[in-house]
Amino acid sequence: MQASIRIDTLTDMPIALPRAQVLPTTDATTYAEWFACLAEPVRVRLLHAVATTPRGLTVGALTEILGTSQSTTSHHVRRLADVGFVRLTKAGTATVVTVNEACCSGLPHAADAVMGLLGPRPCCPEDVPGDVTVRALEAGDWAAVRRIYAEGLATGTATFETTVPTRASLDAKWLPGHRWIAEADGQVVGWTAAGPVSTRDCYAGVAETSVYVAESHRGRGVGKALLRRQVTAADEADIWTLQTSVFTDNRASLALHHSAGYRTVGIRERIAQRDGTWHDTVLLERRSPVS
């Protein structure tokens, strides 16, 4: 006869709960004012009309667009102006309403803050396998690098490239001190590399990254080991931003990069074609905690 457990006794057992993050009161108050202001559909329509008209609209024009009275339109305009969504200027006897461009970034930031998406991110992947060694790329590794690149191409979700780049093109593209090879079971099983995003001096600390794992060793932590070396080396070299683009359906790669402190910046819709089909990509970036 199996022993039974009384369910009511479980309520007396201590439960270790994660420590909650606390949003500062001042920020919470500001965000609440923003959200409350947009709780009125007429204001949402009004803000949309102004935001999509770069030169602005007069209160009279907004009255016609919204189908409201002049006094109602003026009331909603004032409410939006009070919280900083729009700006008001005089043009003769008319009031011109223009969007405050800062709200285009302020609103998404507020939503991310409230939903906890701006909390501390990991420095680098944890639980790196002990049987994977990561070292600098050497001259004899290029054949393996291109072989693994070809295996990535075959998935259809790794890159927009349809042929494996030449050694010369990869060598010219990648930063010399940021090319890493993963070894396991006596063979090369993955690589990661970073290349500059621009030749302009102001972007000297911004690099675009790639990571590929051999088909035979996927799911074994090779990617984690590679990204751990990648991000720590970048931090040491004063590279303040790493960025990468990942196909929206490549969930494994998205999770891998998030584990290395990358955050999702946004979706780039129909950014390019592969084999005649348009694809969206997720733009991710990692900011160095030491910069």
FENHUKA-V548723 format. One record per backbone hydrogen bond with DSSP energy under -0.5 kcal/mol. CO is the residue of the C=O (numbers start at 1). NH is the residue of the N-H. Records with the same first field share a line. If there is no record, write none. Layout:
CO->NH, NH
This chain:
6->9, 10
7->10
8->11
9->12
10->13
15->17
21->23
24->28
25->29
26->30
27->31
28->32
29->33
30->34
31->35
32->36
33->37
34->38
36->39
37->40
39->41
40->43, 44
41->45
42->46
43->47
44->48
45->49
46->50
47->51
48->52
50->53
53->56
57->97
58->62
59->63
60->64
61->65
62->66
63->67, 68
69->73
70->74
71->75
72->76
73->77
74->78
75->79
76->80
77->81
78->82
79->83
80->85, 86
81->84
85->100
87->98
89->96
91->93, 94
94->91, 96
95->59
96->89, 98
97->57
98->87
99->101
100->103
101->104
102->105, 106
103->107
105->109
106->110
107->111
108->112
109->113
110->114
111->115
112->117, 118
113->116
116->119
129->132
131->133
133->183
135->181
138->141
139->142
141->145
142->146
143->147
144->148
145->149
146->150
147->151
148->152
149->153
150->154
151->155
152->155, 156
153->156
157->247
166->170
167->171
168->172
169->173
170->174
175->178
178->194
179->137
180->192
181->135
182->189, 190
183->133
184->187
187->184
189->214
190->182
191->212
192->180
193->210
194->175
195->208
200->203
201->204
203->206
205->241
206->197
207->243
208->195
210->193
212->191
214->217
215->218
217->220, 222
221->225
222->226
223->227
224->228
225->229
226->230
227->231
228->232
229->233
230->234
231->235
232->236
233->237
234->239
235->238
238->240
240->288
241->207
242->286
243->209
244->284
246->282
247->250
249->251
250->254
251->255
252->256
253->257
254->258
255->259
256->260
257->260, 262
258->261
263->265, 285
266->283
267->269
268->271, 281
272->279
274->277
277->274
279->271, 272
280->248
281->268, 283
282->246, 284
283->265, 266
284->244
285->263
286->242
288->291
